[in-house]
Amino acid sequence: MNDVTTITFGLQAFVTLLVILDPPGATPVFLGVLGNRSRAERTLLAWQAAATSLFVITLFALFGQFIVGYLDISMPALQGAGGLLLLLVSLELLKGNDHKDDEGAKKNLALVPLGTPLLAGPGAIVTIMLFAQEVESTSMTLALALAVVGAHLIIGLTLMFSTHVVSLIKESGVMLLAKVAGLLTAAIAFEMLMTGIKELFSV
């Protein structure tokens, strides 16, 4: 019975994380920031984004309660900050700033906005902290770890295979996609910011 409970716990964590991390939802933004990078660079960015999200999620699974408590950060404040960060990124996408020759920008894209807060945002952080609190045994710890790693493997694969779209739509299509991605990111950022403000002031 305990094994069944552990498996159920792991599957629940896996499905919940996958829904909240939402790799298909992050795909338009990911494609929008790729520019004219080579296939190898696109693949690298896909896995860097997944690895960044995995790192953030793991960090908060292990030390989330301590970090939030020590810094006295509320979840609404974290959500509002994530919204502001995404809003800045969306403005860059809408303005069409070209970073394809900037090596530092290439690396940063995988970290922000892709890895966090788009994938590992406030919702995912709160979720993993809640699941971590439910862990009562070594088997549950292993199940949660497998759920987190499994979800991020799917994220990496989804983003990696989505890069084939860039080869089909060419440069003009990428530019258009960047504008659409900027608009979508702005909408996500505004929603995140407003939710944080409402919860912060209990509106």
C-alpha positions, -999 to 999 in steps of 0.1 A, spaced: 0 0 0 29 23 8 44 16 -26 11 25 -43 10 57 -22 45 66 -32 39 60 -69 7 80 -67 26 109 -50 53 108 -77 28 108 -106 8 136 -90 39 157 -86 50 149 -122 17 158 -138 12 189 -116 47 202 -123 44 195 -161 11 214 -162 25 244 -143 58 245 -161 38 244 -194 66 236 -220 42 242 -249 33 276 -235 70 286 -233 77 274 -268 66 306 -287 88 327 -265 117 303 -268 114 304 -306 110 342 -306 144 347 -289 164 323 -310 171 346 -339 194 332 -365 214 309 -343 227 277 -356 210 244 -349 236 234 -323 231 267 -305 194 263 -305 196 228 -290 221 241 -264 197 269 -254 168 245 -251 187 223 -226 202 253 -208 167 266 -202 155 232 -189 186 229 -167 181 264 -153 145 256 -144 156 223 -129 182 241 -108 157 267 -95 130 240 -88 155 218 -70 169 247 -50 134 256 -37 125 220 -31 155 216 -7 158 251 8 126 270 -2 112 273 33 145 285 47 151 310 18 116 325 20 117 326 58 152 341 61 146 368 35 110 373 47 97 371 12 60 365 6 48 345 -24 28 375 -38 59 396 -37 78 369 -55 50 367 -81 50 405 -86 88 405 -91 86 377 -116 59 397 -135 81 428 -136 110 408 -149 89 392 -176 75 426 -186 110 439 -192 118 409 -214 86 413 -234 95 449 -241 128 438 -255 111 413 -277 85 438 -290 113 464 -297 131 438 -317 165 443 -302 190 421 -320 213 401 -297 224 374 -321 260 385 -320 261 389 -283 276 358 -267 265 370 -232 230 375 -244 229 340 -258 237 325 -224 214 349 -205 184 340 -226 185 304 -213 186 318 -178 161 347 -181 134 346 -192 133 310 -203 146 291 -173 131 315 -148 105 330 -144 88 316 -175 93 280 -166 104 280 -130 80 308 -120 63 316 -87 36 289 -94 62 262 -99 82 273 -69 52 272 -45 41 238 -60 75 222 -54 77 236 -19 42 221 -10 52 187 -24 85 188 -5 65 194 27 46 162 21 77 140 18 77 115 47 101 88 35 132 81 13 110 65 -13 88 96 -15 119 117 -18 131 95 -47 96 97 -63 96 135 -61 132 137 -75 122 115 -105 91 136 -111 111 168 -112 138 153 -135 112 137 -157 93 169 -161 124 188 -171 135 161 -196 101 166 -214 107 204 -213 142 200 -228 129 177 -255 99 199 -263 121 230 -267 147 211 -287 123 197 -312 105 230 -315 137 245 -330 130 227 -363 102 252 -368 128 280 -372 143 263 -402 109 264 -419 98 299 -412 131 316 -420 143 350 -407 111 370 -414 91 344 -397 113 345 -367 109 383 -365 72 379 -366 73 352 -340 94 374 -317 67 401 -318 40 376 -310 61 361 -283 67 396 -269 29 402 -268 22 368 -251 50 374 -226 36 408 -218 2 393 -211 17 366 -189 38 392 -171 8 415 -165 -13 386 -152 15 375 -129 20 411 -116 -17 417 -110 -22 384 -92 8 392 -70 -6 427 -62 -41 413 -55 -28 387 -31 -4 411 -14 -31 436 -6 -59 409 -3 -80 425 -29 
